Amino acid sequence: MAKELFRRYDIRHLVVVDKKDVVGLLADRDLMDVDSDTSVQRAMAHPVVTITPDETVRKAAALMTGHVIGSLPVVDDGKLVGIVTTFDLVALLAKGATHPAPAGVRPVLAKRGPRKKPVIF
């Protein structure tokens, strides 16, 4: 059933809920090496790392990078309200590349020192 949902809706992540509580996260890649009779509960990742709607995109990217995950369920007052994926973050990054923020809004980049040479081992 999960494989069919991934295919039908062209998605890569499913949030697993039980009585409105987020209990797991299933990615299409989680099903690559399992039998078709494996339960979702066994294949899903849990516990789930979540984020609230009032957090920043930077925080979402940091959580996803730190936990090496491709999506974050967005939970507000215990209720699932959305999902942020790596595709969403890349789309925002691409939009920023074509519509950069005004110079005054990016003080960190403006005060950056010279680039360091990469260390080659």
N, C-alpha and C positions, 0 to 999 in steps of 0.2 A: 504494500500500500504506500509506504513512504517513497519508494523508488518511483512509483507512478505519479505521486504529487510533485516530486522534483522535475520529472519529465514534462508533465502536463502544464505546469505553471512556469517552467523555465527558471527555477529558483535553485539555490544551493544550500539554504539553511532552513530548518524548521525548529520553532520553539515548542517544546513539549510542556503542556500545562496540565495540571490536575486540580480541578475545582478552582480555577483562576490563579493558582499558584504556579510560578515557573519552576519546573522540576528538572528540566534537562534541555539540551540543545543537540540537534541532530544535523550533521552536515552531510552532503552527498558523498563526500570522501569517506565518511564513517562506514558507509555501506559497501565500499569497494571489496573488502576482504571478508565479508560475512556471508553466511548462507541466507537464502531467501526466507527461511523459516525462523531466523533470529529475531527476537523481540526488539522493539524500539527501546525499551527500558535497558536492555543489555548493550545496545549499540550506541546509545546517546552519551554525550559528555555530561557529567554532573560532579560536583555542584556547579552551578552556572554563575559566571561572572556577569553582572548586570550593571546598568548605568541609569541614572535618572534623566528626565528630559531637560532639566535646568543645567546640566553639566556642559562643558565646552567640547568642541570637536577635538581639540588638542588632548583633553582628558580621555576621550574615547580612543583616540589613536594610541595614547600611552598605555592604556589598559590592554588594548588588543596586541600591541607589541610586547608588552611585559609578560602576558600570559600565552603568547604565541597562538592566538585564536583569530578566526576570520570574521566573527560577528559578535555583536553585543545586544542582547535583548534590552529594550528600554522599558523600565518599570516605574510607574507613578502610583504611590500609595498602595503598593502590592499588586497593582493591575498592569498587565502587559499592554503597552500602548504603541509599541513599534519595535523595530530592529535596525541597528546600524551595521553595515557590512564594509568590508575593505573596498568594495566597488563604490559605495557611497563616498568614502573618504577620498578615493582617487578622483571621482567626479568633482568633488569640491576643490581639490587641489588643481585640477585642470581648469576649472572655472576661474580660480584665483590667478592662474597663469595668464588668462586672457583679459581679466579685469582686476589688476593688482590694486591693493589698498593704497590710499594716498600716503605719501612719504611720512607725514607726521604720525600715522597710525602704526608704523613699523619701527619703533625706536630701537629695538634689540638689533635688528639688522643694520641700522644706521650707525650704531656704535661698535660694530664688530671690528676686531683687529685684523691684521693681515692673516691670510690663510696659512695654515701650517702645512708643511710638506708631509705627504703620507709616509708612514713607516713601512718599509718593505723588508720582509723576513727572508 
